[in-house]
Amino acid sequence: MTPAADLTPSPADAAFKSMRRSPDGADAQLSTEGQALLSSLDDAVRPKELATRYPRIVNQIARSWRLPTQLDRYLQELLMDTRGNRQGFPLKIVMELSTLREHYTGMSGTARAAGVWDGSQSLFERRR
């Protein structure tokens, strides 16, 4: 039997849980915006495994796509453990996130600001 002290969350765990948004049913599947983002990306940069295992992350990326500063920060937070003692993502997920980040960083400012729904601007236009 595990002692009760082992089941008590650490202060860091409790602080993190208070900052984390509560998951909702929509987190379990790709949103329409998330699906649109995935379909707009070239196959080479499309994060397929991420979408399968962590649809909430793809949904957040899609919501932040038109906000370069916010998305850059979010991708950085996903790739770099700033809280310590984290398990981290599987290598395949890290590679997909890194590829997507590199692709996004290389896009022109106009393409970065283009929305998923904006058909006049390619989401994957690269800087020349």
C-alpha positions in Angstrom: 0.0 0.0 0.0 1.3 3.4 -0.9 1.6 5.9 2.0 -0.8 8.9 1.8 2.2 11.3 1.6 3.2 9.8 -1.7 -0.3 10.6 -3.1 -0.2 14.3 -2.1 0.8 16.5 -5.1 3.9 18.5 -4.7 3.5 22.3 -4.5 4.9 22.6 -8.0 2.3 20.1 -9.3 -0.5 22.0 -7.6 0.7 25.3 -8.9 0.8 24.0 -12.4 -2.6 22.4 -12.2 -4.1 25.7 -11.1 -2.6 27.4 -14.2 -3.6 24.8 -16.7 -6.9 25.2 -18.5 -9.5 22.5 -17.8 -9.8 20.0 -20.6 -13.1 20.0 -22.4 -14.7 17.5 -24.8 -13.4 19.4 -27.8 -9.8 18.6 -26.7 -10.3 15.0 -27.6 -10.7 15.6 -31.3 -9.5 17.9 -34.0 -11.6 21.1 -34.4 -12.7 22.3 -37.9 -9.9 24.8 -37.8 -7.4 22.2 -36.8 -8.5 20.0 -39.7 -8.3 23.0 -42.1 -4.8 23.8 -40.9 -3.6 20.2 -41.4 -5.1 20.0 -44.9 -3.4 23.3 -45.9 0.1 22.0 -45.0 2.4 20.2 -47.3 2.7 16.5 -46.4 6.3 17.0 -45.4 5.4 19.4 -42.6 2.0 18.1 -41.6 2.1 16.8 -38.0 0.1 13.6 -38.5 1.2 11.8 -35.3 0.7 15.0 -33.2 -2.8 15.3 -34.6 -3.6 11.6 -33.7 -2.1 11.6 -30.2 -2.6 15.2 -29.2 -5.4 16.9 -31.1 -5.7 19.6 -28.5 -2.2 20.8 -29.4 -3.1 21.0 -33.1 -6.3 22.9 -32.3 -4.2 25.4 -30.3 -1.7 25.8 -33.1 -4.6 26.4 -35.5 -6.1 29.0 -33.2 -2.7 30.8 -32.9 -1.7 30.5 -36.5 -2.4 34.2 -37.3 -0.6 35.4 -34.1 3.1 34.8 -34.8 4.4 35.9 -31.5 1.9 33.7 -29.6 2.5 30.7 -31.8 6.3 31.1 -31.7 6.0 31.2 -27.9 3.7 28.2 -27.8 5.9 26.0 -30.0 8.9 27.0 -27.9 7.1 26.0 -24.7 6.2 22.6 -26.3 9.8 21.9 -27.4 11.6 23.2 -24.3 10.9 22.0 -20.8 11.0 25.1 -18.6 9.3 23.5 -15.6 11.8 20.7 -15.1 11.2 17.0 -14.3 8.9 16.5 -17.3 8.7 13.3 -19.3 8.6 15.1 -22.6 7.0 14.0 -25.9 8.0 10.9 -27.9 10.8 11.6 -30.4 8.4 11.4 -33.4 6.2 14.2 -31.9 9.3 16.3 -31.1 10.4 15.9 -34.7 7.0 16.9 -36.1 6.9 20.0 -33.8 10.4 21.0 -34.8 9.6 20.6 -38.5 6.4 22.6 -38.2 8.2 25.3 -36.2 11.0 25.6 -38.8 8.4 25.8 -41.6 6.4 28.4 -39.8 9.5 30.5 -39.0 10.5 30.4 -42.7 7.1 31.6 -43.9 6.7 35.2 -45.1 5.0 37.6 -42.7 2.0 37.8 -45.0 1.6 34.0 -45.0 2.0 33.9 -41.2 -0.8 36.4 -40.8 -3.0 34.6 -43.3 -5.8 32.7 -41.7 -6.7 29.1 -42.3 -9.8 30.3 -44.0 -8.1 32.9 -46.2 -8.0 31.3 -49.6 -6.2 34.3 -51.2 -2.9 33.5 -49.4 -1.1 30.1 -49.2 -0.4 29.1 -45.6 2.8 27.4 -46.6 4.3 30.2 -48.7 8.0 30.3 -48.0 10.2 33.4 -47.8 12.2 34.0 -50.9 
